[in-house]
Amino acid sequence: MTWSMTPTDNKPAARPGPATHGGQGWQPRADGLAPEIAEGRIWRSCGSRSEWGRLKEVVLSWPGEEINFDGAANDFLMLARPDLATLRRQTEAVAEFYRRQGITVHLARPSAPPPPNFLFMRDLFWATPAGVVLARPAARQRAGEERYAAEALARLGVPMILHPHGTATFEGADALWLDARTVLMGTGFRTNAEGVRQLRWLLAGMGITVRTVPLPPGTQHLLGVLNFVREDQAVLHGGRATASLGRLLTKCGVRTIVLPPDEELYQGLGMNFVTLAPGRIVMPDRCPGIRRRLEGEGIEVAVLEIGEYLKAAGGLACLTGILSRE
């Protein structure tokens, strides 16, 4: 069967036959994925283009019996074993704080015990304007966490538009928006060159450029080096930020607050904060020096006690998976 052409508009005429063969009743899917996400009917409305826009929706992991693992904490990438009951109280407190800010909170409750580091949802996915990228964690101890993250996201109806494959590794805390068209991507022992290549291909189709930031040895993620509080202001880790990163930010019109490499920064994870809106953050408690410094810069600061997460080697930004920002 061939297409016939009308003499008036030079367009293909309708195929004969049933709709399933492209005939009468066939309705082409006209919209792209991004409008479908924005509409929120087929997929959950989600996405982000910044690190500082008003936070709208997050995913937290509900701690389960996987925290009562056998063996040394170091074998599970932790500094000490968290106490499960206390950890759950702190999770509830974080969730309630976000809800009071008008932020929608989802608790991921896997169908089977995940690896213990499933606590840190920021690592496990990253939101783009057209859906989320599922992570592929680099450590053997974290292998499989992405399966449970995918389960949680699928239950919410969130579109997952890429899962790095082959030898690629990628963790969400290594990707930060510099502006609406530029992403900074940390490269080190968590996110490798192949992971960057695959994300660069994906983002190029959205008109977004990727700029890599090599991370110094011993640095977990780019988020541990750089954290934005406003579009034109960011906090830098004084012991890990490179001169080239500082020059890049200055060239792009971003003012920086460089924190000294002290105990509050290394042990208290004081710059592992979550930006709630431009100039408003929530950070770990027990870091009074960093709090005073940030408040002196005109930043509104709230604090939360997350000591059990610190034992697991992560902070507030690590445990908060971001689904949506304005």
VOGU-3710 file (C-alpha; in Angstrom, 3 decimals, decimal comma):
1> mtwsmtptdn> 0,000/0,000/0,000  1,362/3,449/-0,934  0,693/7,015/0,159  -1,472/9,134/-2,174  -0,910/12,893/-2,476  -3,665/15,478/-2,677  -3,375/17,964/-5,559  -3,999/20,972/-3,255  -1,669/20,834/-0,268  0,888/18,226/-1,313
11> kpaarpgpat> 0,458/16,398/2,054  -0,050/12,638/2,540  -3,677/11,600/2,604  -4,997/9,519/5,490  -4,129/5,844/5,271  -7,067/3,534/4,783  -7,615/0,864/7,398  -7,993/0,813/11,202  -6,366/3,300/13,576  -3,790/0,746/14,721
21> hggqgwqpra> -2,418/0,726/11,136  -2,289/4,497/10,988  -5,739/4,894/9,479  -8,842/6,780/10,559  -8,708/7,421/14,318  -4,913/7,395/14,662  -3,830/10,357/16,835  -0,158/11,316/16,634  1,600/12,254/19,863  2,395/15,882/19,146
31> dglapeiaeg> 3,985/17,132/22,371  7,551/16,475/23,498  8,443/15,036/26,892  9,103/18,396/28,561  5,541/19,709/28,006  4,138/16,392/29,226  6,153/16,713/32,443  5,106/20,330/32,911  1,458/19,378/32,425  1,765/16,735/35,161
41> riwrscgsrs> -0,825/14,366/33,690  1,279/11,546/32,227  4,385/12,185/34,317  4,905/13,899/37,626  5,724/17,561/37,190  9,388/17,862/38,214  12,718/19,331/37,177  15,309/21,967/37,917  17,647/24,443/36,237  19,297/25,959/39,312
51> ewgrlkevvl> 20,777/25,306/42,753  19,084/28,348/44,316  15,481/28,517/43,062  12,735/27,962/45,631  12,808/24,319/46,662  9,483/22,624/45,900  9,794/18,833/46,162  12,309/16,377/47,647  12,853/12,681/48,289  14,284/11,378/51,568
61> swpgeeinfd> 15,201/7,788/52,389  13,405/6,202/55,322  16,146/4,340/57,283  15,530/0,623/57,603  17,184/-2,447/59,109  19,995/-2,156/56,564  21,549/0,326/59,019  22,080/-2,567/61,468  24,712/-4,093/59,174  27,324/-6,614/60,280
71> gaandflmla> 30,933/-5,535/59,992  33,043/-2,442/60,357  31,563/0,962/59,484  34,489/1,693/57,164  33,567/-1,351/55,072  30,255/0,405/54,336  31,812/3,818/53,581  30,763/5,186/56,965  32,739/6,746/59,803  30,708/5,061/62,547
81> rpdlatlrrq> 27,526/3,022/62,793  24,439/5,256/63,142  21,868/4,400/65,793  18,731/3,462/63,860  16,172/4,855/66,314  17,967/8,193/66,588  18,514/8,318/62,837  14,799/7,852/62,238  13,960/10,689/64,625  16,363/12,935/62,752
91> teavaefyrr> 14,840/11,902/59,409  11,387/12,770/60,746  12,667/16,152/61,958  14,193/16,959/58,551  10,993/15,942/56,761  8,839/18,018/59,102  11,106/21,043/58,684  10,777/20,845/54,895  7,004/20,472/55,115  6,788/23,607/57,257
101> qgitvhlarp> 8,576/25,459/54,442  5,859/24,364/52,015  8,087/21,708/50,422  6,542/18,392/49,354  8,418/15,475/50,950  8,403/11,867/49,727  9,877/9,083/51,861  11,502/6,283/49,865  10,671/2,931/51,455  12,315/0,196/49,341
111> sappppnflf> 10,597/-3,146/48,784  13,713/-4,941/50,101  16,660/-3,800/52,232  18,967/-1,619/50,101  22,673/-1,028/50,746  23,116/1,141/53,879  24,229/4,247/51,960  20,788/4,485/50,363  20,424/7,179/53,032  21,998/9,690/50,679
121> mrdlfwatpa> 19,425/10,360/47,972  21,210/13,376/46,471  23,785/10,966/45,075  21,223/8,698/43,420  19,494/10,970/40,924  19,779/14,433/39,422  16,940/16,564/38,078  17,052/18,235/34,665  14,291/20,314/33,031  13,147/17,205/31,126
131> gvvlarpaar> 13,231/14,464/33,757  15,826/12,925/36,044  19,116/11,152/35,445  19,463/8,005/37,509  22,884/7,580/39,091  25,304/4,687/38,754  27,330/4,838/41,999  31,056/4,181/41,717  31,604/2,091/44,867  30,966/-1,644/44,970
141> qrageeryaa> 29,354/-1,112/48,382  26,715/1,117/46,771  26,013/-1,035/43,723  22,284/-1,626/43,436  21,150/1,518/45,246  20,078/2,898/41,876  17,580/0,045/41,528  15,785/1,144/44,703  16,005/4,793/43,721  14,386/3,885/40,388
151> ealarlgvpm> 11,661/2,023/42,280  10,899/5,095/44,406  10,918/7,451/41,425  8,718/5,133/39,359  6,126/5,018/42,146  5,989/8,804/42,025  5,634/8,843/38,237  8,955/10,618/37,704  10,449/10,142/34,205  13,996/8,743/34,226
161> ilhphgtatf> 15,587/9,852/30,980  19,063/8,360/31,357  20,785/5,655/33,355  24,551/5,766/32,723  25,601/2,433/31,282  28,678/0,451/30,345  31,643/1,552/32,444  30,134/4,959/33,247  29,769/6,069/36,853  27,841/9,158/37,907
171> egadalwlda> 26,556/10,450/41,248  24,083/13,306/41,465  26,101/15,370/43,945  28,734/15,827/41,225  26,382/17,902/39,020  25,616/21,546/39,879  23,840/24,194/37,816  26,057/27,212/37,145  23,236/28,878/35,230  20,177/27,760/33,270
181> rtvlmgtgfr> 22,328/26,663/30,319  25,508/25,440/32,035  26,210/22,505/34,351  29,408/22,052/36,331  30,334/18,387/36,677  32,908/17,180/39,166  35,220/14,410/37,999  37,051/12,177/40,429  36,603/8,737/41,936  32,774/9,005/42,005
191> tnaegvrqlr> 31,955/10,339/38,521  34,251/9,222/35,712  34,982/10,487/32,203  32,537/8,070/30,582  29,774/9,233/32,896  30,484/12,827/31,887  30,480/11,878/28,206  27,053/10,273/28,444  25,542/13,200/30,349  27,133/15,692/27,972
201> wllagmgitv> 25,410/13,926/25,070  22,048/14,016/26,863  22,289/17,659/27,916  23,495/18,843/24,513  20,080/17,896/23,188  18,565/20,337/25,697  20,933/23,142/24,705  22,897/22,752/27,950  26,710/22,860/28,164  28,775/20,754/30,580
211> rtvplppgtq> 31,980/22,133/32,106  34,104/19,651/34,033  35,700/20,431/37,391  38,519/18,021/38,363  38,268/17,262/42,082  41,310/16,979/44,360  42,127/13,592/45,947  39,940/12,668/48,911  36,985/14,765/47,736  33,695/12,885/47,602
221> hllgvlnfvr> 31,695/15,187/45,324  31,635/18,621/43,741  28,891/19,499/46,244  31,526/19,173/48,969  33,596/21,884/47,273  30,949/24,296/45,991  27,422/25,145/47,140  25,266/27,996/45,837  23,198/30,294/48,058  22,051/32,656/45,301
231> edqavlhggr> 22,404/32,916/41,551  25,389/35,222/42,024  26,812/33,912/45,322  28,343/30,601/46,349  30,262/29,026/49,214  33,647/27,396/48,587  35,559/24,853/50,683  38,831/26,596/51,532  40,735/23,316/51,688  39,444/21,780/48,452
241> ataslgrllt> 38,434/24,496/45,979  41,020/25,018/43,254  42,183/28,385/41,969  40,781/27,566/38,522  37,294/26,990/39,965  37,470/30,316/41,786  38,493/32,096/38,576  35,651/30,467/36,646  33,068/31,593/39,190  34,463/35,139/39,232
251> kcgvrtivlp> 34,391/35,279/35,434  30,730/34,220/35,533  29,839/36,938/38,031  29,509/34,651/41,052  30,732/36,114/44,357  32,329/33,551/46,650  32,477/32,984/50,395  35,575/30,901/51,134  35,318/28,949/54,385  38,497/28,074/56,301
261> pdeelyqglg> 39,360/24,352/56,398  38,610/23,797/60,083  36,771/21,211/62,184  33,355/22,705/61,453  33,974/22,265/57,743  35,577/18,808/57,789  33,845/17,058/60,703  30,674/19,144/61,020  30,071/19,346/57,244  29,005/22,934/57,740
271> mnfvtlapgr> 28,832/23,766/54,033  26,751/20,667/53,295  23,610/22,792/53,388  20,413/22,907/51,338  19,365/26,164/49,709  15,638/26,676/50,296  15,320/29,851/48,220  17,727/32,619/47,185  19,571/33,705/50,331  17,875/31,104/52,586
281> ivmpdrcpgi> 19,503/27,842/53,670  19,246/25,043/56,207  22,560/23,663/57,498  23,808/21,143/60,061  23,823/22,230/63,700  27,084/22,411/65,699  28,788/24,779/63,249  28,357/28,179/64,932  31,356/29,768/63,233  30,132/28,946/59,742
291> rrrlegegie> 26,626/30,053/60,674  27,874/33,442/61,869  29,945/33,870/58,717  26,996/33,144/56,436  24,591/35,304/58,424  27,161/38,099/58,205  26,838/37,816/54,423  23,090/38,449/54,673  22,067/34,794/54,393  19,083/33,553/56,409
301> vavleigeyl> 20,167/30,358/58,188  18,184/27,579/59,863  19,881/24,607/61,550  18,974/20,965/62,106  20,579/18,258/64,230  21,790/15,430/61,962  24,530/13,806/64,041  23,651/10,263/62,983  23,985/11,203/59,304  27,403/12,681/60,060
311> kaagglaclt> 28,437/9,280/61,421  27,454/7,858/58,030  29,730/10,453/56,315  27,028/12,681/54,850  25,170/15,899/55,586  21,895/17,661/54,870  22,589/18,210/51,188  23,610/14,557/50,792  20,407/13,154/52,289  18,091/15,434/50,281
321> gilsre> 17,192/14,244/46,802  15,909/17,262/44,856  13,004/16,644/42,491  11,878/20,181/41,776  12,886/23,827/42,094  11,281/26,958/40,722
//
